[in-house]
């Protein structure tokens, strides 16, 4: 059975731009219009030319300079709007005028103050005027989802007779449910005698979070065009999300028996381009293009993914523009994911090496929402080079108190051979100096710090701090390394790494011991 090709009508530059905070200048609109062509959309609704001189200029420039998609301008159902829309789009190789007129009882009574007969005549007059200059006319009975069904059929039939080649059925306020909206499309297919002369389109808003579901229900019942926006931006709660509805059709092609012309690996780049232009970032868990859309943290999921991707992914990240699946390391992750990440970073750990790294990873994951590659590298390096199995001294606990106008106080508890020893120091010119003094008091090993470096091992305010230091003891130099989200803790770890080297007699004037 051959697949139907559903037209994708992108209204990011019109309905999307009406979203608060999403206004774009001419250059930004031109850039996004070019990106939409690369994405493969069929129709670009470039704006509402009558709305402002700037909107008119944007639509006209897009019509003149962008090819590869039909360029559409929106117009209310009156002569002035239709003429202005034509002036804006007439320079396009493929052009369309989109005419709308409210039809629901609440709009007729409170907004238009017109009768049913007046609405039908206005629709006929508007489509007829547009058809005189443009072959491709789309007509939308605004608020169609709340329009009486008999009347909706009459308006749609009249618009098609007047020359409309596309009839759009807007759920303007996001009120419909999927079964209800699908039944409206089915009704039009069955009851409007000339419906085969026009493409049925959908334009669903997301006030109840049903825009994508409603659009798909329309496709099931015969709609041939979906109106949508990148990232789902638009009035109020937004519109049907282009990337979501397209990937639903692609992933469930077996069910919908329909496809689109969209080049899906361009979805993520286009989404990010829009976010960059508007400053509105998508939420992490947004379907298809969200940062977490192909991220897995739970150990059970990660283990399944490592064995067979399709256990937990119904799409390939490459198909929408991501580079790869992201096995996010966090407190729910297991050894399999940590071992796999270590291997990808160039470390093949034995089970004996993996366990202590995993133990430290779990401690760190309780402190941080997400553990980055730099964190993993720091933990592995600390295990492989910053510590040895013969360590004599271990950090048990530490406390630091310092502030303006007061002496620093560091309290340490270290263990050696199962015995714990504590010390509190109120000397030194800062908490780092006090940490050195407290360590010396407990271990009895006197050292002179000759080099001290601290850096951020990873990104973010909760990044791991990495401390690398060199101390001198009896004419020899020893290096130590420590990592922690707390710089003082990392310093104590680094001091102990150096002290343990001293205790084990591994010092050298030339040898690196980190």
N, C-alpha and C positions, 0 to 999 in steps of 0.2 A: 504494500500500500504506500503510495507516494505521500510525502510530507507536504502540508500546506506551509507556505512562507508567510509569516506574520510581519507586517510592516511595523517598524519602530519609529514612532513620532516623538522626537525629543523636544520638550518644552522647558528645558533648563534655563534658556535665555529669556523666556517670557514668564511663565508661571513660577519657575524657580527663582528668578530674580526678584519677584514680588515678595519673597520671604524676607522678613526683617533682617538686616545685616548682610544681605546678599547682592546689593547693588554692584554693578560692574561698569567700568568705563569702556569706551569704544575699543581700545586696544585689547583689553581683557576679553571682550566679547568676540573679537576677531580670532584671538588665540584659541578660545574654547570652541568656537564654531569649526575651526580647522581640526581640532582634536576630535570633534564629533564625527567629522567626515572620515578621519582615520579609523574611528571606532566602527564605522559602517552603518550609522543610522540612516534611515530612508528619508525622513523629513525633519528639518530643523525649524521649529517655530522661533523665529529670531527676535520677536518682540511685538509690541502693541503700538504701531506707528502713530496713532492719534494721541497717545498718552502724553507725549512731550516732544519737543524738537530733538532732544538727545536720543530718544527711542526711535524716532523716524530716521535719524541719521545712521544709527547703528544698523537698523534693518536694511537700509539702502546700501550701506557699505558692504555688509555681509552678502547681500544679493549680487553685488557687482564683483566681489573678489573671491567668493567661495563657490567651488563647483564640486560635484560628486554627490550632492543631496538636493532634494527639493527644498527651496527656501520659502517659508510661510510667514505671513503677517496676519495678526489678529484684528478683527473689526467687529464693533457692535453692529446690529442690524439697522443701520441708517446710512443715507447717501454719503455724508461727510466722512464717516469712518471707512467705508468701503473704498471711496476714491483715494483717501490718504494711504490706505494699505496697498492699493494698486501702484501708486506712485513710488512706494518704498520697494516693492518686490519686482517691479517690471523689468529690472536689469538682470535678473537671474536667468540662467539657462533653463531651469525647471522651477516654476513658481506656483504658489497656491495662496488663495485668500481664505481665511478661516472666519466665518461669520457666526456670531452667536446671538441668541435671543432667549430670555427666560420663558419657561412654559409652566412651571408648577403653580398651583393655586396660590400659595403664599407669596410667590414673587409677582404673580399677576395682580394680586390685590394690594399688596403693600409697596411694591417697588415700581411696577409699570403702570398700574391702574388701567389695565386694558382687559377687554373681553377675549374669550377664546377666538371668536371670529376675527377680531383685530390682530391677534397674535398670528394667526394663519396667514392673513393677508400681508402683514409686515414681513413674515418669513419669505413668502413668495416674491415680494418686491425686492427684498435684499439679495436673495440668491440670483434673481433675474438680472439685477444691476451688475453684480459681480461677474456673472457668466458672460456679459457683453464684452468684457475685457480680458478675462482669464478663464481658460478651459477647466482648470482644476479648482473646484470650489468645495470646501468642507463646511457643513452646517452643523451647529450644535444647539439643541434645545437645552439651555442651561437648567440645571437642577432636574434633569430628566428622571433621575431615580425616584423623585418625589412627585412626579407628574402623573395625573390620572392616565391609565393605560390606553383607554380608548382615544383620548385626546392626543397622547404621544404618537400613536399610530397615525392619526390624521396629519399632524405636523410633519412627521418624517416623510409620509407619502407626498405631501404638497411640496416639500423642499426638494425631493428627488425629481418630481415632475418639472420643477422650475430649473433644474440643471445641476443640483448637488451631486458630486461624484463620491463624496464620503459623508456619512452621517455619523456624528459622534454622540455618544450617549453618556453625558457626564453624571457622575455621582458627586456633585459639586461640593456637598458638605460632608461627605464620607459617612452617609447614613445607612447605606444598603448593606446587606449581608450577602455572602457569596451565592447561596441558593436563590435568594430573591433577585439579585442582580443578573445572574445567569438566566433566570426565567424571563426577565425583561428582554434580553437579547433573543432568546428563543421565540418569544411572542412576536417580536418584530420580524423575524425570519418567516414566521408562519402566517402572519396577518397582514403585512404590508405588501400589496400586490406587485409593486415595482422595486422591491428591496434588492433584487438581483442586479440592478443597475448601479448600485453604490456599494462601497465598502463600509461595513459597520466598524466603528472605532469605539474605544473605551477611554475614559478620562476619570480616573478614580482618585479621590483624596483619602487621606490616611487618618482621619479623626478618630476612628475606632481601631486603627491598626490593621485594617482589612483591605487596603488598596491593592496590594499584590494579589491576594486571594480573590478579590472581586474581578480583577483583570483576567486572571487565569480562568475563572468561571465563565467569563464572557467568551474567551477563546474556545472553551469546551462547547459553547453553544452557538458558535459560528462567527464570532467577531474576527476581523482580518487585520486590525490595526490596534496597537496599544500606545496610548499617550503616557509618557513617563518622564522622569528627570534623573540626572546623575545624583547619587547619594539620597534620592528621594526628597530633595529640597522642594519647597513650595509654600503656598499659603497655609497658615496655621500649623497643623501637624505634618504638612508636606503632601507629596504626590506618590503615586506608584513608583517604586524604585526601579530604575532601568536595569541595574546590574542584578537585582534579585529576580525580576520577572524573566529576564533573558536566560539566566542560569537555571531557573525552574523549568523552562521549556527545553533547554539543552539537556539537562540531567534526566528529565522525565519525558524525553522524546517518545519513549515507548508508550506512554500514557496519552499525551496530548496530540501525538501524531502531527506535530508542527515544529517549525524551525524559524530562525531569523537570519539576517545577513550580518549580525554583529560579530566583529572579530574579538572574541572574548578575552584573549590575553591583553587587550588594551583596556580592560575594565579598571584594574587597579591604577595604572598610570593616569587615566582620565579622572578617576575619583580623586586622586591626590592633587591633580592639577586644579580641579575645582576648589578643593579645600585650600590650596595655596592662594588662589585668587580671592576667595571670599573670607578666608580666615576661620571658617566653620569646619572643625574637625569632626569626623565620624566617630561614633562611640566604638570602643575597643571590640565589643561583641556584636557589631553589626554584621549581618549576613553578607557573605561574598567578599567585601572589601575591608571589613574591620580587622584590626591588628590581631585579634584572637580567632579569626574565622578558620584558620588552619593551624591553630596552636593547641597543644595538648600538654597538660600538667599532671593529671592524675596518673599514678603509677600503672594502674590496670590498663588505661588507654595507651600509655606509652609502650608498654610491653606488647600489646596487640599491634600497634603501629609498626614496631620494629620487626614483628613476625610477618605481618601482611597489612599493607596500607588500607585496603578496603574494609578492614574490620571496623574502622572508625571514621573513614573519610569517603564521602559519596562523590566528591569531585577532586580533581588534581589541582593543587595550588598553581601549577604552571598554566592551567587553562584559563585562569582569570587574571594572571599577571604577577602573582607572587613567585619568588624564586624557588621556594621549597617549603615543606612542612616544618613547623617550628615546635620542637619538643621543648617546651618551656620548663626549666628546672625550678621547682619550688618545693614547698614543704610536703606536697602530696606525691612527689616523684619517687621512683624506686631506683634500685641499684642498676637495673638494665639500662635505663635512660642515662644515668650518670656515666656508666661505662661506655655507652655509645657516644656520648658527647665528648668524653675524654679521648676516645679513639679519633674522633673527627678533629680534635685539637692537636693530635700528634702524640698522645700518650697511650700506650698499651699497658694497662695495669694488671698485675697479678691479683688473685683474690685477696691475698694478704695485704697488698698495697691498697686495693680498692676499699676495704672495710674501714680503715681509719679515715680515709678521705670522705667516704660516705657519712661517717659519724659526724665529722666536722661540717660537712655540707648540710646535714639536717639541723645542726645548731644554727648555722648561718641562715638557713631558710626560714627559721622561726623569727629571725630578726628582720629579714627583708621580704618584700612581696615577690620579688623575682630575682633569681640568681643568674648573673650574666656569664658569658664565656670568660671574661677577665677574672671573675670570682673563682671559677673552676680552675683556671690556670694557676692562680695564686694559691689555692688550697693544695693542688697537686704538687706544685713546686715546694711548698712548705713541707709537705709530707716526704717528698723524695730527697730534698736537699737541706731544708731548714731544720730537720729533726732526724734523729736516728733511733734505732730500737734500743740503744744503750744509754738513752738520756737518763741522767741522774736526777735532775730537778724538773718538776712540773708545776705549772701555775694552777692553783686551786681556785682562789678568789682574789679580787683586788677591789679597793675603794679609793676614790680620789675626791678631795675637797680643795677647792682653790677659788680665788676671787680677788677683786681689786682691793688692795690694802691689807691683805691677810697672807700669812705664810701658807704655802701648799702643804697638804697632808696626804700621804699615800700609805694605805694599809695593805700589806701583802700576806697571803698565805700560800706557801709553797710546800710541796711534798717531795720526800726522798726516801725510797725504800719503804713506802707505805706510811711513813711518819710525817706528820704535818708540822710546820713551823711558821709562826706569824711574826710580823714586825710592822711597826708604824713609825714613819719618819715625818718630822715637821721641819726638816732642814732642806737646803737646796733653794735655788732661785726660780723654781717652777716645778710642775708635776713630773716632767720628764727627768729632771735632775734628781728629784726625790725618789722616783722609781729606781734609778740607778743605785742610790744610797741604800734603799730598803733591800734590794736584791743582794748587794754586797754584804749587808749585815747578816742576812739569813744564810747565804751560801758560804760566807767567809772568804770569797774570792775577790780580791781587789783588782779592779780594771780601770784603765784610762780610756775614755771614749775619744778616738781620733777622727772618726767620720760618722756622720749620722744623716740619713736621708729618709724622708717620708714622702710618699706620693699616693695619689688615688689609683687604685688598681683597676677600678671600673668606673662607670658613669653614674650620675645621680647623687642626690643628697644623702642617700643611704649606702654609698659606695664603700667597698672595702678599702681600708687604709693599709698600705704596705710599708713597713719600716725595715730598712737595711742599714746595719751599722758595723763598724769595725772598732774593736777594742784592742788595747795593748796590755799584755801581761808578761812580766819578766822578760821583756825584750822581744816577745813574739806577738804577731798580730792574728787576731781571730775575728771572723765575720759571722754575723748572725742575721736571721731574717724572721719577721713575724707579720701576720696578717690578721686584721680584725676590723669590724666597723668602728671600734674605739681605738684611737691612736695610742693612748697610754697602754692599753692591753697589748696592742701589736708591739709596742716598745719593750714591754716586759718579756714577751715571747722571744723577741730578737736578742735581748740580753741573755736570757736563759739558754738560747741556742748557742751563743758564744761561750757562756760559762761552761756548758756541758762539753763543748769541744776542749776547753781548757782542762776540765776534770779528766777527760779521756786522753789528754796529751796529744791531740791532733793538730796542734798549732804549727804554723810555719811562717816564715817571713815572706814567702812567695806564694804559697798555696791558697787557692780559693776554697773556702769551706762552707759556702752557702748552697 
